[in-house]
Amino acid sequence: MSLERKIIIEERLNSNAWDVDQRPHIRIIDPDQCRKCDKKPCLYLCPARCYTPGPDGTVLFSHEGCLECGTCRLVCPENNIEWNYPKSGFGVQYRFG
């Protein structure tokens, strides 16, 4: 993907709004499973980059910028992600048509 295309995507994502619930709608079930996962696809395939590598081989998750696409749930080879929609009224509000 070209740098110009990445910039356009970032600008569009930044136009969205989030009403973040303090209680996460996604959680990593067992952090030890992430340590055992060699590829950790969630780190690379989450379009919002909500997953980051932890210092001890685990995966850290931050729900505040989640786009609610469900990619993480689908790509986790360990089925180690519990994913639910945010409570009514919370989550991403898409502003770019």
Backbone hydrogen bonds, N-H to C=O, Kabsch-Sander energy under -0.5 kcal/mol:
donor,donor_aa,acceptor,acceptor_aa,energy
6,K,2,S,-2.1
7,I,3,L,-2.2
8,I,4,E,-2.1
9,I,5,R,-2.3
10,E,6,K,-2.5
11,E,7,I,-2.4
12,R,8,I,-2.2
13,L,9,I,-2.6
14,N,10,E,-2.2
15,S,11,E,-0.7
15,S,12,R,-0.8
16,N,13,L,-1.3
17,A,93,Q,-2.1
19,D,91,G,-2.3
20,V,18,W,-0.7
27,R,82,E,-2.2
29,I,27,R,-0.6
29,I,80,N,-2.6
33,Q,30,D,-1.5
34,C,30,D,-0.8
35,R,31,P,-1.3
36,K,32,D,-1.3
37,C,33,Q,-0.9
43,L,40,K,-1.5
44,Y,41,P,-1.0
45,L,41,P,-2.4
46,C,42,C,-1.2
49,R,46,C,-1.3
52,T,60,L,-2.3
54,G,58,T,-3.1
57,G,54,G,-1.3
60,L,52,T,-3.3
62,S,50,C,-1.9
65,G,62,S,-0.6
66,C,63,H,-1.6
74,L,70,G,-1.6
75,V,71,T,-2.3
76,C,72,C,-1.4
79,N,76,C,-1.3
82,E,27,R,-2.8
82,E,80,N,-0.5
83,W,81,I,-0.7
84,N,25,H,-2.1
90,F,87,K,-2.4
91,G,19,D,-2.8
93,Q,17,A,-3.3
94,Y,92,V,-0.5
97,G,95,R,-0.7
